[in-house]
Amino acid sequence: MKSFPMFIRTTGRRVVIAGGGEQAAQKTRLILKTDARIILAASRLDDELAALVVSGRVEHHAGPVTAPLFEGAAMAFVATGCPGWDASLHALAQAARCPVNVVDRPDLCDITTPSIVDRDPVVVAIGTEGTAPVLGREIKTRIEALLPANLGGLAALAGRLRAGVAAGVPRAARRAFWAWVFKGDPRRMWTRGAEREAAQAIKDALAAGGAPKVAPGGSVALVGAGPGARDLLTLRAVERLQEADVIYYDRLVEADVLELARRDAERVFVGKHVGAHAWPQARINAVIVAEAKKGRRVVRLKSGDPGIFGRAGEEIDAARAAGLPVEIVPGVTAASAAGAALGRSLTERGVSDTLVLATGTGRAEDPLPDCTRLAGPGTTTAIYMGVRQAKRICAALRARGLPETSPVAVCVDVSKPSQRLLVTTLSGLTARLTADEIQGCAILLVTWPMDALDLCSGHVTPTPGVDRLRLA
């Protein structure tokens, strides 16, 4: 290492920032995360910095900058934007033996600012010694996904209780107590938002003299895997995957999404294919309940959003009937991903002010759903699992009065490497599906503008990877 990473105490100490423009503002935003006394040294300040001075959060030194200004400061940042002035201020800071960072001048830096993951009081700093800041930010993004946003609150609670633990828990049992707090039920409750319950459980254990001896209870989390691309998962979805003991996943979940899980987590495929249900819903309900009753953390990983055509209700009911805690982690649904892939909004003033999510298929024992019953002027209807029912859907839309020239987007395998985006018309939909051999997972987006007379010019404007039909 050419630089040694360490944390510098800021309580009761000054940090000097020389400069009054955007570069100085960037450093000020960073140091505002601390409790340091911030001194801005500049003859003039931009509006953001001036407002901070008015608020009393920072102080303004508008006079001459001399070495005594830097004496005793925890650190200094020089960000005037003038190379000559920056070098002069660097020399003054060094004369006062103050560690200094000169923006965009690594040769004049005693200290460098890392990429920071802030879960105060838990802080992670990533540095690359100035060689690869983009890589540092990419690593920061990954760590942000690993650490729950509220994790710092649990660490702060532990700090407040540390004296009580020292007094009430025998020394030999303290390590086990803190392991239970940070790896057991309290951590799981806290990160899913049940902070009050987690705090009470910790205090109850403290009153009892140590961590509980009972085996941890199981839980069920219904997690949305999104439309395919793993970088469309939510941070909470990643957290649940990394906590899971066993994961039951659908056939539409991509393999690289599963790579986000713990290596020792059990993975069980419970996918369904049309006409081939080796895993009927009742069997899935039974196994997730059985595993959770063993004390395991079960994740039911579903493509898209578990609450949109994912039969989540049946699994929720089964878990609750067994007395198990159950959580729903929403995901990006295919309709949203399809609109994004097409580069257009699903709603638009003057064209479509209503979005309808419908399905073209249902349970084998039920009649086929009427997925067009809410379609009308001013609507965009996103039809899931509708390819096999395209003829019936087109007939129903015609019966409702949708013009033959109305645009229909066909979005196949959205966000996956095999993604295809096609735009046709109501009259050409079935022929297009046949010609392009589209049989599997796709979203049909049917736009019925408010003014049917201004539906479509018929002009196709090509964009990379998509045939797009422009509304007049």
Protein Blocks (a to p, Z undefined) as FASTA:
>chain_A
ZZdcddddfehpacddedjbfklmmmmmmmmmpmcdcddddfbdcfklmmmmmnomaccd
fbdcdfklmgopabdcddehpaklmmmmmmmmmmnopacddehilklcfbdcddddddbf
bdcdddeehmammlmmmmmmmmmmmpcfklmmmmmmmmmmmmmmmmmpcfklmmmmmmmm
mmmmmlmmmmnopamlmmmmmmmmmmnopacfbdcddddddddebjmiamlpcfklmmmm
mmpmbdcddfklcfklmmmpcfklccddfbdcehiafbgfklmmmmmmmmmmnopacddd
dehjfkgonlmmmmmmmmmmnopacdddddddfklmmmmmnopafbdehiamcdcdddfb
dcfkbccddfklmgcehiacddehklmmmmmmmmmmmmnopafklccdddehehiaklcc
ddddfklmmmmmmmnopabdcdddddddfblmlmpgoiacddehiacdddZZ
